[in-house]
Amino acid sequence: MSLIQLSERDHSPASMTSTRAGRSTLLAVVLTCLVPYCLLTATGCRGTQSTATGLPKRHTARAEEFVVHSDVKLPRKHPLLLDLVRLQEEVASQLQLPVARREVALYVFADELRYAQFLNQAYPDLPPRRAYFIGTSDELAVYTFWGDRIQEDLRHEATHGVLHASLKTVPLWLDEGLAEYFETPDKHRGFQPEYAARLAEQLRSGWQPRMERLEQLDEVGQMQRDDYQEAWAWVHFLLHHSADTRGVLIDYLKELRTNAEPGLLSEQLAAVLPTMNDRFVAHATTMALAVEPETRPVSANNERDQHALKSVVRE
């Protein structure tokens, strides 16, 4: 028995409504049956080919631990390849990850039609999405197509690849939170303005953070848009609030190198920072005030925002 992990990618945060249809992570059991693999779904066990036809094989290029198979030829110094190298270095450096134990294959189809045809044949139960990360004991793979947002999509899914190539496992919420953080271009440095603005509105409406709730999510159907948003915000908080919070995250990831059940990150954080929820709220308030005015939702509480900012202890 082996595990298959899927992370899917589609729409931007601004285009979501009540659910987070664009990105999710699904853990499903793949049973060894009469066919090479059998994907366990809500309707039972359906066989899928272990080697689906139609994969991009015409051109291959390497970018550190990534092996890019593309329908379109990529020069050795193509911006996409250079960005993947920077991403791998950025993730490994910031999270202090060890040298990757596995390669990550990136399959880039020439167009959406070719990509959709492959997914329909190889994984007929999956909904249409712009990109997928699919990890098994045999291969860590990203599937996507050439489009307007290929860089963003590849950064998100490739982050999953870096994590799973270096660690024994990654909790669902943390996996997605880190991918949301590192998908942003260099100039944003992990900042998601749409998330920050929306989070501030929710805080004004009485919403309260709870990492413990996120830690209970282990199925794709459970994660909604707000969960991705909170997961990103906790990652941003851990990495930027203080040296202590960053240290808690780094130590937790170190434990994940060899231990698939390291306990709850919330308990380890609370031991170092008992007021973690209050500090998270202050951090989220500060982030909201950094959002460009055209991105920030219209609010009658701007004066309260400014007052809250003055009460925040800047790091």
VOZA-146949 format. One line per 10 residues: their letters; for each residue x, y, z of N, C-alpha, C, O. Coordinates in steps of 0.05 Angstrom, whole numbers, plus 5000, padded with zeros to 4 digits. Example, Ala and Ser with C-alpha at 12.3 -4.5 7.8 and 13.67 -1.06 7.14 Angstrom:
residues 2
as = 5264:4886:5156:5246:4910:5156:5264:4934:5156:5285:4934:5169 ~ 5257:4955:5142:5273:4979:5143:5258:5001:5157:5268:5023:5161
***
This chain:
residues 315
msliqlserd = 5017:4976:5000:5000:5000:5000:5018:5025:5000:5037:5026:5015 ~ 5011:5044:4983:5026:5069:4982:5007:5092:4982:4983:5089:4979 ~ 5018:5116:4987:5002:5140:4989:5005:5157:4964:5027:5159:4953 ~ 4983:5169:4956:4984:5188:4934:4975:5215:4945:4954:5216:4957 ~ 4990:5235:4941:4982:5262:4950:4978:5280:4926:4994:5281:4908 ~ 4955:5294:4926:4948:5312:4904:4944:5340:4915:4931:5344:4935 ~ 4955:5359:4901:4949:5387:4906:4940:5399:4880:4954:5397:4860 ~ 4917:5412:4881:4906:5423:4856:4907:5453:4856:4906:5466:4877 ~ 4907:5464:4832:4911:5493:4829:4892:5503:4807:4891:5492:4785 ~ 4878:5525:4813:4861:5536:4792:4859:5566:4793:4872:5580:4778
hspasmtstr = 4842:5577:4811:4835:5605:4810:4850:5621:4831:4861:5610:4850 ~ 4851:5647:4827:4864:5665:4846:4845:5670:4869:4821:5666:4866 ~ 4856:5679:4893:4839:5684:4916:4816:5703:4910:4794:5700:4921 ~ 4821:5723:4893:4800:5743:4888:4776:5732:4873:4755:5744:4875 ~ 4780:5710:4859:4758:5699:4843:4743:5678:4857:4723:5667:4846 ~ 4751:5670:4882:4737:5650:4897:4711:5661:4909:4709:5685:4914 ~ 4693:5643:4914:4668:5651:4928:4668:5637:4955:4685:5643:4972 ~ 4649:5619:4960:4647:5607:4986:4666:5584:4991:4672:5577:5014 ~ 4677:5572:4970:4695:5549:4974:4721:5555:4959:4723:5572:4942 ~ 4741:5540:4968:4768:5543:4957:4772:5522:4935:4785:5502:4940
agrstllavv = 4760:5527:4912:4761:5507:4891:4788:5505:4877:4794:5486:4863 ~ 4804:5526:4881:4829:5528:4865:4851:5511:4875:4866:5499:4859 ~ 4855:5509:4901:4878:5494:4911:4868:5477:4934:4854:5486:4952 ~ 4876:5452:4934:4871:5435:4956:4890:5411:4956:4903:5406:4935 ~ 4891:5397:4977:4908:5374:4979:4891:5350:4987:4877:5351:5006 ~ 4893:5329:4972:4878:5305:4976:4896:5282:4983:4914:5276:4967 ~ 4891:5269:5005:4906:5245:5012:4887:5222:5007:4866:5219:5020 ~ 4894:5204:4989:4878:5181:4983:4896:5157:4983:4920:5159:4978 ~ 4885:5134:4990:4901:5109:4991:4901:5096:4964:4880:5093:4951 ~ 4924:5089:4954:4927:5076:4929:4933:5046:4935:4954:5040:4945
ltclvpycll = 4915:5029:4928:4917:5001:4934:4929:4986:4910:4922:4992:4887 ~ 4946:4967:4916:4957:4950:4895:4936:4929:4888:4932:4911:4904 ~ 4924:4931:4865:4903:4912:4857:4913:4896:4832:4937:4893:4828 ~ 4894:4887:4816:4901:4874:4792:4912:4893:4771:4927:4885:4753 ~ 4906:4919:4774:4917:4939:4757:4940:4952:4773:4941:4949:4797 ~ 4958:4966:4759:4981:4978:4773:4974:4994:4797:4986:4991:4818 ~ 4954:5012:4795:4945:5028:4817:4915:5030:4817:4902:5027:4797 ~ 4904:5034:4841:4875:5036:4843:4868:5060:4861:4875:5059:4885 ~ 4856:5080:4850:4850:5104:4866:4825:5101:4881:4804:5095:4869 ~ 4827:5103:4907:4803:5100:4924:4787:5126:4924:4797:5147:4933
tatgcrgtqs = 4763:5125:4915:4746:5148:4913:4720:5143:4929:4717:5121:4941 ~ 4702:5162:4929:4677:5159:4944:4660:5137:4932:4643:5126:4946 ~ 4664:5131:4907:4647:5110:4894:4661:5083:4893:4650:5064:4882 ~ 4685:5081:4904:4699:5056:4905:4726:5057:4891:4738:5079:4889 ~ 4736:5034:4882:4763:5032:4872:4763:5032:4842:4751:5014:4829 ~ 4776:5051:4830:4778:5053:4801:4806:5051:4792:4824:5065:4802 ~ 4812:5034:4772:4839:5031:4763:4848:5054:4746:4833:5065:4730 ~ 4874:5062:4749:4886:5082:4732:4912:5071:4722:4925:5055:4735 ~ 4921:5080:4698:4946:5071:4687:4969:5083:4702:4969:5107:4709 ~ 4989:5067:4708:5012:5077:4722:5029:5094:4703:5044:5112:4712
tatglpkrht = 5028:5088:4677:5043:5104:4658:5023:5113:4636:5019:5099:4617 ~ 5012:5136:4640:4992:5146:4621:5006:5156:4596:5029:5167:4597 ~ 4993:5153:4573:5004:5163:4548:5000:5193:4546:4983:5204:4560 ~ 5015:5205:4528:5011:5233:4523:5027:5252:4540:5023:5276:4538 ~ 5045:5242:4557:5061:5260:4573:5081:5276:4556:5091:5265:4536 ~ 5087:5300:4563:5107:5315:4548:5134:5302:4550:5144:5297:4572 ~ 5146:5295:4528:5172:5281:4528:5191:5293:4507:5214:5285:4506 ~ 5182:5312:4492:5197:5322:4469:5222:5336:4479:5244:5333:4467 ~ 5220:5352:4500:5243:5368:4510:5246:5364:4540:5226:5363:4555 ~ 5270:5362:4549:5276:5358:4577:5298:5378:4585:5318:5381:4572
araeefvvhs = 5293:5390:4608:5313:5409:4619:5314:5405:4649:5294:5397:4661 ~ 5337:5410:4661:5340:5407:4690:5344:5434:4703:5359:5452:4693 ~ 5331:5438:4726:5335:5462:4742:5338:5452:4771:5318:5449:4785 ~ 5363:5448:4780:5368:5437:4806:5354:5410:4809:5359:5392:4793 ~ 5337:5407:4829:5324:5381:4834:5300:5376:4816:5288:5355:4816 ~ 5293:5397:4800:5270:5394:4782:5279:5384:4754:5299:5394:4744 ~ 5264:5366:4744:5268:5357:4716:5243:5364:4700:5222:5354:4705 ~ 5246:5383:4682:5224:5394:4667:5221:5380:4641:5239:5380:4624 ~ 5198:5367:4637:5191:5354:4611:5170:5372:4598:5148:5376:4609 ~ 5176:5382:4574:5159:5402:4562:5154:5396:4533:5171:5386:4519
dvklprkhpl = 5130:5403:4524:5124:5403:4495:5139:5425:4480:5144:5424:4456 ~ 5146:5446:4495:5159:5469:4484:5188:5469:4493:5194:5465:4517 ~ 5207:5474:4475:5235:5475:4482:5242:5499:4499:5234:5521:4493 ~ 5256:5494:4520:5265:5515:4539:5295:5519:4538:5310:5500:4543 ~ 5304:5542:4531:5333:5547:4532:5344:5543:4560:5329:5545:4579 ~ 5369:5537:4563:5381:5531:4589:5377:5554:4609:5374:5548:4633 ~ 5376:5578:4599:5373:5601:4617:5345:5614:4614:5342:5638:4617 ~ 5326:5598:4608:5298:5608:4606:5289:5619:4633:5295:5607:4653 ~ 5275:5642:4634:5267:5653:4659:5252:5634:4677:5254:5636:4702 ~ 5236:5616:4665:5221:5597:4682:5240:5578:4696:5235:5572:4720
lldlvrlqee = 5260:5569:4682:5280:5550:4695:5296:5565:4716:5301:5554:4738 ~ 5304:5589:4711:5319:5605:4730:5302:5610:4755:5312:5610:4778 ~ 5276:5615:4751:5259:5620:4774:5255:5595:4791:5254:5597:4816 ~ 5254:5572:4778:5252:5547:4794:5277:5543:4810:5275:5533:4833 ~ 5300:5549:4800:5325:5547:4815:5324:5565:4839:5332:5557:4861 ~ 5316:5590:4835:5313:5609:4857:5293:5600:4878:5298:5602:4902 ~ 5271:5588:4868:5251:5579:4887:5262:5556:4904:5258:5557:4929 ~ 5275:5537:4892:5286:5515:4908:5306:5525:4928:5306:5516:4951 ~ 5323:5544:4921:5342:5555:4939:5328:5571:4961:5336:5570:4985 ~ 5308:5586:4954:5293:5603:4973:5279:5585:4994:5281:5590:5018
vasqlqlpva = 5265:5565:4985:5250:5547:5003:5270:5532:5021:5266:5531:5046 ~ 5290:5521:5010:5310:5506:5026:5324:5524:5046:5329:5515:5068 ~ 5331:5548:5037:5345:5566:5055:5328:5576:5078:5336:5575:5101 ~ 5304:5586:5071:5287:5598:5092:5277:5577:5112:5274:5582:5136 ~ 5272:5552:5102:5262:5531:5119:5284:5513:5130:5278:5494:5145 ~ 5308:5518:5122:5331:5502:5130:5327:5472:5124:5331:5455:5142 ~ 5318:5466:5100:5313:5439:5092:5339:5425:5084:5358:5438:5075 ~ 5340:5399:5088:5364:5384:5080:5365:5381:5050:5346:5388:5036 ~ 5386:5370:5040:5388:5364:5011:5365:5345:5003:5360:5326:5017 ~ 5352:5352:4981:5329:5336:4972:5337:5307:4967:5358:5301:4956
rrevalyvfa = 5320:5289:4976:5325:5261:4973:5314:5250:4946:5322:5228:4938 ~ 5297:5266:4934:5284:5256:4909:5282:5279:4889:5282:5303:4897 ~ 5281:5272:4864:5276:5292:4843:5246:5297:4841:5229:5282:4850 ~ 5240:5320:4829:5212:5327:4824:5209:5331:4794:5223:5348:4782 ~ 5191:5316:4782:5186:5318:4753:5164:5339:4748:5143:5338:4760 ~ 5169:5357:4729:5150:5377:4721:5142:5372:4692:5158:5374:4674 ~ 5116:5365:4688:5106:5360:4661:5090:5384:4652:5069:5390:4662 ~ 5101:5398:4631:5088:5422:4621:5077:5417:4593:5093:5414:4574 ~ 5051:5416:4590:5038:5411:4565:5036:5436:4548:5036:5459:4559 ~ 5035:5433:4522:5035:5456:4504:5011:5473:4507:5012:5497:4504
delryaqfln = 4988:5461:4513:4963:5476:4516:4944:5462:4535:4949:5440:4543 ~ 4923:5476:4541:4904:5466:4561:4890:5440:4551:4883:5423:4567 ~ 4885:5438:4525:4871:5415:4514:4888:5389:4518:4877:5369:4528 ~ 4913:5390:4511:4931:5367:4515:4932:5359:4545:4930:5336:4552 ~ 4934:5379:4562:4935:5375:4591:4909:5362:4600:4910:5343:4616 ~ 4886:5372:4591:4861:5361:4600:4857:5333:4591:4846:5316:4605 ~ 4866:5327:4567:4863:5300:4556:4880:5280:4572:4871:5257:4578 ~ 4904:5288:4581:4920:5271:4597:4907:5265:4624:4905:5242:4633 ~ 4898:5286:4637:4885:5283:4664:4861:5265:4662:4856:5249:4679 ~ 4845:5269:4641:4821:5253:4637:4827:5224:4634:4812:5207:4643
qaypdlpprr = 4850:5218:4622:4857:5190:4618:4871:5179:4643:4865:5156:4651 ~ 4889:5194:4654:4905:5183:4677:4891:5185:4703:4893:5166:4720 ~ 4876:5206:4708:4862:5211:4733:4833:5220:4728:4827:5243:4732 ~ 4816:5203:4718:4789:5211:4709:4772:5222:4731:4752:5235:4726 ~ 4778:5217:4756:4762:5226:4778:4769:5254:4787:4755:5266:4804 ~ 4791:5265:4777:4799:5292:4786:4784:5313:4771:4779:5311:4747 ~ 4776:5335:4785:4763:5357:4772:4783:5373:4756:4807:5372:4761 ~ 4774:5388:4736:4792:5404:4720:4805:5427:4736:4791:5442:4749 ~ 4831:5428:4735:4846:5449:4749:4870:5457:4732:4878:5442:4715 ~ 4881:5481:4737:4903:5490:4721:4929:5474:4726:4945:5472:4708
ayfigtsdel = 4932:5464:4750:4957:5450:4756:4952:5430:4779:4935:5435:4796 ~ 4968:5409:4779:4966:5389:4801:4994:5381:4809:5013:5379:4793 ~ 4998:5377:4835:5021:5362:4846:5011:5335:4854:4992:5333:4870 ~ 5023:5314:4844:5016:5287:4851:5041:5272:4860:5059:5268:4845 ~ 5040:5264:4886:5063:5250:4897:5057:5222:4904:5038:5216:4918 ~ 5073:5203:4895:5071:5175:4902:5098:5165:4911:5118:5180:4910 ~ 5099:5140:4919:5125:5129:4926:5144:5126:4902:5168:5123:4906 ~ 5132:5126:4878:5149:5124:4854:5158:5150:4843:5180:5152:4831 ~ 5142:5171:4845:5148:5196:4832:5135:5220:4846:5112:5218:4855 ~ 5149:5242:4847:5137:5268:4855:5134:5283:4829:5154:5290:4816
avytfwgdri = 5110:5290:4822:5105:5302:4796:5086:5326:4797:5067:5326:4813 ~ 5091:5345:4780:5074:5368:4776:5064:5368:4747:5080:5363:4729 ~ 5039:5372:4743:5027:5373:4717:5014:5400:4712:4998:5409:4729 ~ 5020:5413:4690:5007:5438:4683:5010:5443:4653:5021:5426:4639 ~ 5002:5466:4644:5004:5473:4616:5013:5502:4613:5011:5518:4632 ~ 5022:5509:4589:5031:5536:4584:5007:5555:4583:4988:5551:4568 ~ 5007:5575:4601:4985:5594:4603:4995:5620:4616:5019:5622:4622 ~ 4977:5638:4619:4985:5665:4629:4996:5664:4658:5012:5682:4665 ~ 4989:5644:4673:4997:5643:4701:5015:5619:4708:5014:5608:4730 ~ 5030:5610:4688:5046:5586:4691:5067:5590:4713:5073:5571:4728
qedlrheath = 5079:5614:4715:5100:5618:4735:5088:5615:4763:5099:5601:4780 ~ 5066:5628:4768:5053:5626:4794:5045:5597:4801:5049:5588:4823 ~ 5033:5584:4781:5024:5556:4785:5047:5538:4791:5046:5521:4809 ~ 5069:5541:4775:5092:5524:4780:5105:5529:4807:5113:5510:4820 ~ 5106:5554:4815:5118:5560:4841:5102:5547:4863:5114:5536:4882 ~ 5076:5548:4862:5059:5536:4882:5063:5506:4883:5069:5495:4905 ~ 5060:5493:4861:5062:5463:4860:5091:5454:4865:5095:5433:4877 ~ 5110:5469:4854:5138:5461:4858:5146:5463:4888:5163:5448:4897 ~ 5134:5481:4902:5139:5483:4931:5131:5457:4945:5145:5447:4962 ~ 5108:5446:4937:5100:5420:4948:5122:5400:4942:5129:5383:4959
gvlhaslktv = 5132:5401:4917:5153:5382:4909:5177:5384:4926:5188:5364:4935 ~ 5187:5409:4931:5210:5413:4948:5206:5401:4976:5223:5388:4987 ~ 5183:5407:4987:5177:5397:5015:5177:5367:5016:5189:5355:5034 ~ 5163:5355:4997:5160:5325:4998:5185:5311:4989:5188:5287:4994 ~ 5203:5325:4975:5229:5313:4967:5248:5313:4990:5268:5299:4990 ~ 5243:5330:5011:5261:5333:5033:5251:5322:5059:5267:5315:5077 ~ 5225:5320:5063:5213:5313:5088:5198:5286:5086:5190:5278:5065 ~ 5194:5274:5109:5180:5248:5110:5151:5252:5104:5138:5235:5090 ~ 5140:5273:5114:5112:5280:5109:5108:5310:5116:5126:5322:5128 ~ 5085:5321:5108:5079:5349:5115:5049:5350:5121:5033:5341:5105
plwldeglae = 5040:5360:5145:5012:5362:5150:4998:5379:5128:5009:5398:5117 ~ 4974:5371:5122:4959:5383:5101:4958:5414:5102:4965:5427:5082 ~ 4950:5425:5124:4947:5454:5126:4974:5468:5123:4976:5490:5111 ~ 4995:5457:5134:5022:5469:5133:5033:5467:5104:5045:5486:5095 ~ 5028:5445:5091:5036:5441:5064:5025:5462:5046:5039:5475:5030 ~ 4998:5467:5049:4985:5487:5032:4993:5516:5041:4996:5533:5024 ~ 4996:5520:5067:5004:5547:5076:5031:5555:5065:5035:5578:5057 ~ 5050:5536:5065:5077:5542:5055:5076:5546:5024:5090:5564:5014 ~ 5060:5530:5010:5058:5534:4981:5046:5561:4974:5054:5574:4955 ~ 5025:5569:4990:5013:5596:4986:5034:5618:4991:5034:5638:4976
yfetpdkhrg = 5051:5614:5010:5071:5634:5017:5092:5637:4995:5099:5659:4987 ~ 5102:5614:4986:5125:5615:4967:5116:5618:4938:5133:5622:4920 ~ 5090:5617:4932:5081:5621:4904:5084:5650:4895:5085:5655:4871 ~ 5085:5669:4914:5085:5697:4907:5112:5705:4894:5133:5694:4901 ~ 5111:5724:4876:5137:5734:4863:5156:5745:4884:5148:5750:4907 ~ 5181:5747:4876:5202:5756:4894:5195:5783:4908:5201:5787:4931 ~ 5183:5801:4892:5178:5828:4903:5158:5828:4926:5157:5846:4942 ~ 5141:5807:4927:5121:5806:4949:5132:5791:4973:5121:5795:4995 ~ 5152:5774:4970:5165:5760:4993:5144:5746:5011:5144:5750:5035 ~ 5127:5730:4998:5108:5714:5014:5083:5729:5021:5066:5717:5036
fqpeyaarla = 5079:5753:5012:5056:5768:5020:5033:5765:5000:5037:5767:4976 ~ 5009:5760:5010:4985:5757:4994:4966:5779:5001:4951:5777:5021 ~ 4965:5801:4986:4949:5824:4994:4919:5818:4996:4906:5829:5013 ~ 4909:5802:4978:4880:5795:4979:4873:5781:5005:4853:5786:5017 ~ 4890:5762:5012:4886:5748:5037:4887:5767:5061:4870:5766:5079 ~ 4907:5784:5061:4911:5802:5084:4887:5821:5087:4878:5825:5110 ~ 4877:5831:5065:4855:5850:5067:4829:5835:5076:4814:5845:5093 ~ 4825:5811:5066:4801:5796:5073:4802:5787:5102:4782:5786:5116 ~ 4826:5780:5111:4830:5771:5139:4823:5793:5158:4811:5788:5179 ~ 4831:5818:5151:4826:5840:5169:4796:5845:5171:4786:5850:5193
eqlrsgwqpr = 4781:5842:5149:4752:5845:5150:4739:5824:5168:4721:5830:5183 ~ 4749:5799:5166:4738:5778:5183:4744:5782:5213:4728:5777:5230 ~ 4768:5793:5218:4775:5798:5246:4757:5820:5258:4748:5818:5281 ~ 4750:5840:5241:4732:5861:5251:4703:5850:5255:4688:5861:5271 ~ 4697:5828:5242:4671:5815:5245:4670:5795:5268:4649:5782:5272 ~ 4692:5792:5282:4693:5774:5305:4706:5748:5301:4707:5731:5320 ~ 4716:5743:5277:4730:5717:5272:4755:5715:5289:4769:5735:5293 ~ 4761:5691:5298:4785:5686:5314:4801:5663:5302:4789:5643:5293 ~ 4828:5665:5302:4844:5644:5291:4845:5619:5310:4843:5622:5334 ~ 4849:5596:5297:4852:5572:5313:4869:5552:5297:4858:5537:5280
merleqldev = 4894:5551:5302:4911:5532:5288:4903:5504:5294:4905:5486:5277 ~ 4892:5499:5318:4884:5472:5326:4863:5461:5307:4862:5437:5301 ~ 4845:5479:5297:4824:5470:5279:4836:5462:5252:4829:5442:5240 ~ 4855:5478:5242:4869:5471:5217:4882:5444:5219:4883:5429:5200 ~ 4894:5438:5242:4908:5413:5246:4891:5389:5245:4900:5366:5242 ~ 4865:5392:5247:4846:5370:5246:4838:5364:5217:4825:5343:5212 ~ 4845:5381:5198:4837:5377:5170:4856:5358:5157:4880:5363:5156 ~ 4845:5337:5145:4863:5318:5132:4851:5308:5106:4861:5289:5094 ~ 4829:5321:5096:4817:5313:5071:4812:5338:5055:4806:5360:5065 ~ 4813:5335:5028:4810:5358:5011:4783:5371:5014:4781:5395:5013
gqmqrddyqe = 4762:5355:5017:4736:5366:5019:4731:5383:5044:4712:5399:5045 ~ 4749:5381:5063:4746:5396:5088:4757:5424:5085:4749:5442:5099 ~ 4777:5428:5067:4790:5453:5065:4775:5472:5047:4769:5466:5024 ~ 4768:5495:5059:4754:5516:5044:4773:5540:5039:4796:5540:5048 ~ 4763:5560:5025:4780:5583:5019:4792:5596:5045:4815:5603:5045 ~ 4775:5598:5065:4784:5610:5090:4807:5594:5103:4824:5606:5117 ~ 4807:5568:5098:4827:5551:5110:4854:5556:5097:4875:5558:5110 ~ 4854:5559:5070:4879:5566:5056:4889:5593:5065:4913:5597:5069 ~ 4871:5612:5068:4878:5639:5077:4890:5638:5105:4911:5651:5109 ~ 4878:5624:5124:4889:5623:5151:4915:5608:5151:4934:5615:5166
awawvhfllh = 4917:5586:5135:4942:5571:5134:4965:5589:5125:4987:5588:5137 ~ 4960:5605:5104:4981:5624:5095:4988:5643:5116:5011:5649:5121 ~ 4967:5654:5130:4972:5674:5151:4989:5663:5174:5006:5677:5184 ~ 4984:5639:5182:5000:5627:5203:5029:5623:5195:5047:5628:5210 ~ 5033:5615:5170:5060:5612:5160:5074:5639:5159:5097:5641:5168 ~ 5060:5659:5150:5072:5686:5149:5079:5695:5178:5100:5707:5182 ~ 5061:5690:5196:5065:5697:5224:5090:5683:5235:5107:5695:5248 ~ 5091:5657:5231:5113:5641:5242:5140:5651:5231:5160:5652:5245 ~ 5141:5658:5205:5166:5665:5193:5174:5694:5198:5198:5700:5197 ~ 5155:5711:5205:5161:5740:5207:5156:5752:5234:5166:5774:5239
hsadtrgvli = 5142:5739:5252:5135:5752:5277:5160:5756:5295:5165:5778:5305 ~ 5175:5735:5299:5199:5737:5316:5217:5714:5311:5210:5694:5297 ~ 5241:5715:5322:5261:5693:5320:5250:5668:5333:5255:5646:5324 ~ 5235:5672:5355:5224:5649:5369:5203:5634:5353:5204:5609:5352 ~ 5185:5649:5340:5165:5635:5324:5177:5622:5299:5169:5599:5292 ~ 5196:5635:5287:5210:5622:5265:5224:5597:5274:5225:5577:5260 ~ 5236:5598:5298:5250:5575:5308:5232:5551:5313:5239:5528:5309 ~ 5207:5557:5322:5188:5535:5326:5181:5521:5300:5180:5497:5299 ~ 5177:5537:5279:5171:5525:5253:5195:5509:5242:5192:5487:5233 ~ 5219:5521:5244:5243:5507:5234:5247:5481:5249:5253:5460:5237
dylkelrtna = 5244:5481:5275:5248:5457:5291:5227:5436:5284:5233:5412:5283 ~ 5203:5444:5279:5181:5426:5271:5188:5412:5244:5184:5388:5241 ~ 5197:5428:5225:5204:5417:5199:5228:5398:5201:5230:5379:5187 ~ 5247:5405:5219:5269:5386:5224:5260:5359:5234:5270:5338:5226 ~ 5240:5360:5251:5229:5335:5262:5215:5319:5240:5215:5295:5240 ~ 5203:5333:5221:5189:5320:5199:5208:5306:5179:5199:5290:5163 ~ 5233:5311:5182:5252:5297:5164:5252:5267:5169:5256:5251:5151 ~ 5248:5260:5195:5250:5231:5202:5226:5221:5216:5223:5196:5219 ~ 5209:5239:5225:5186:5231:5242:5160:5239:5228:5155:5263:5225 ~ 5143:5220:5220:5118:5226:5207:5096:5235:5226:5075:5244:5218
epgllseqla = 5101:5232:5252:5081:5239:5272:5095:5255:5294:5099:5245:5317 ~ 5102:5280:5289:5118:5296:5308:5101:5310:5329:5111:5326:5345 ~ 5075:5305:5329:5057:5320:5347:5046:5345:5334:5050:5349:5310 ~ 5032:5362:5349:5019:5385:5338:5036:5410:5340:5048:5415:5361 ~ 5038:5424:5318:5053:5449:5318:5041:5469:5337:5056:5485:5349 ~ 5015:5469:5339:5002:5489:5357:5011:5485:5386:5015:5505:5400 ~ 5015:5461:5395:5024:5456:5422:5052:5466:5426:5059:5477:5447 ~ 5069:5461:5406:5097:5470:5408:5099:5501:5407:5116:5512:5421 ~ 5082:5513:5391:5082:5543:5390:5071:5555:5416:5082:5574:5426 ~ 5050:5543:5427:5038:5553:5452:5058:5551:5475:5057:5568:5493
avlptmndrf = 5075:5531:5475:5095:5528:5496:5115:5551:5496:5126:5559:5517 ~ 5120:5562:5472:5139:5584:5469:5125:5611:5471:5137:5630:5481 ~ 5101:5612:5460:5086:5637:5459:5057:5632:5468:5040:5627:5451 ~ 5052:5632:5494:5025:5627:5504:5003:5645:5493:4980:5637:5491 ~ 5011:5669:5485:4991:5689:5474:4991:5688:5444:4987:5709:5431 ~ 4996:5665:5432:5000:5663:5403:4976:5674:5387:4980:5687:5367 ~ 4952:5669:5396:4928:5679:5381:4927:5709:5382:4921:5721:5361 ~ 4932:5721:5405:4932:5750:5406:4954:5762:5389:4949:5782:5375 ~ 4977:5750:5389:4999:5760:5372:4993:5756:5343:5000:5773:5326 ~ 4979:5734:5336:4971:5730:5308:4952:5752:5299:4956:5763:5277
vahattmala = 4933:5759:5316:4914:5780:5309:4928:5807:5304:4922:5821:5285 ~ 4947:5813:5322:4963:5838:5318:4979:5837:5292:4980:5857:5278 ~ 4990:5814:5286:5006:5811:5262:4988:5814:5237:4996:5828:5218 ~ 4965:5802:5238:4946:5804:5216:4937:5833:5211:4933:5841:5189 ~ 4933:5847:5233:4925:5876:5231:4947:5892:5217:4941:5909:5200 ~ 4971:5887:5225:4994:5901:5212:4995:5894:5183:5000:5912:5166 ~ 4991:5869:5175:4993:5861:5147:4971:5875:5131:4976:5884:5109 ~ 4947:5878:5142:4925:5891:5128:4931:5920:5122:4924:5930:5100 ~ 4945:5933:5140:4952:5961:5135:4974:5965:5114:4978:5987:5105 ~ 4987:5943:5107:5007:5944:5086:4996:5940:5059:5010:5943:5039
vepetrpvsa = 4970:5933:5057:4957:5928:5031:4953:5955:5017:4945:5975:5029 ~ 4958:5954:4991:4953:5978:4975:4924:5987:4977:4906:5970:4978 ~ 4918:6013:4977:4891:6022:4980:4871:6011:4960:4848:6005:4967 ~ 4880:6007:4935:4861:5996:4915:4855:5967:4920:4835:5957:4909 ~ 4871:5953:4935:4867:5925:4941:4850:5921:4966:4836:5901:4969 ~ 4852:5941:4985:4839:5939:5010:4809:5942:5008:4800:5961:4994 ~ 4792:5925:5020:4763:5928:5019:4755:5955:5032:4768:5964:5051 ~ 4733:5967:5021:4723:5991:5033:4713:5985:5061:4698:5966:5065 ~ 4721:6002:5080:4713:5997:5108:4708:6023:5122:4721:6044:5116 ~ 4689:6023:5141:4683:6046:5157:4700:6047:5182:4696:6064:5200
nnerdqhalk = 4719:6027:5184:4734:6024:5209:4763:6032:5206:4780:6022:5220 ~ 4769:6050:5187:4797:6057:5182:4810:6069:5206:4833:6064:5212 ~ 4795:6086:5221:4806:6098:5245:4814:6076:5266:4834:6078:5280 ~ 4796:6056:5268:4802:6034:5286:4827:6019:5277:4843:6010:5293 ~ 4830:6016:5250:4854:6003:5239:4879:6018:5248:4898:6006:5257 ~ 4878:6044:5245:4901:6060:5253:4907:6058:5282:4931:6057:5290 ~ 4886:6057:5299:4891:6054:5328:4903:6027:5334:4920:6025:5351 ~ 4893:6006:5320:4904:5979:5324:4933:5978:5317:4949:5964:5330 ~ 4940:5992:5295:4968:5991:5286:4986:6003:5308:5008:5992:5313 ~ 4977:6024:5321:4994:6037:5342:4999:6018:5366:5019:6021:5380
svvre = 4980:5999:5369:4983:5981:5392:5000:5957:5387:5006:5941:5404 ~ 5007:5954:5361:5023:5930:5353:5053:5935:5360:5064:5956:5353 ~ 5065:5916:5373:5093:5918:5378:5108:5909:5353:5107:5886:5345 ~ 5120:5928:5340:5134:5922:5315:5158:5905:5320:5173:5909:5339 ~ 5162:5886:5302:5184:5867:5305:5210:5880:5296:5232:5868:5297
***
